[in-house]
């Protein structure tokens, strides 16, 4: 049985092992978990909430209140 082999990316394609990878259509885990407080999320501008959700590959739908609620549910831990 022959194992499938990985195709080597084309030179200069931006998708090599040591080069920067393109993040179109794929999940990319950021290095740090967000450390915002509930008050931060409640006053965060919409563009920042959108960026934060996109950074973690989460959906960016609804109005600002829905996005903030989703972000707080995803990132805040109950103590």
Protein Blocks (a to p, Z undefined) as FASTA:
>chain_A
ZZdddddddehklpafklccdfehiacddfbdcfbdfklmmmpcfklmmmmmmmnopace
djfklmmmmmmmmmpccZZ
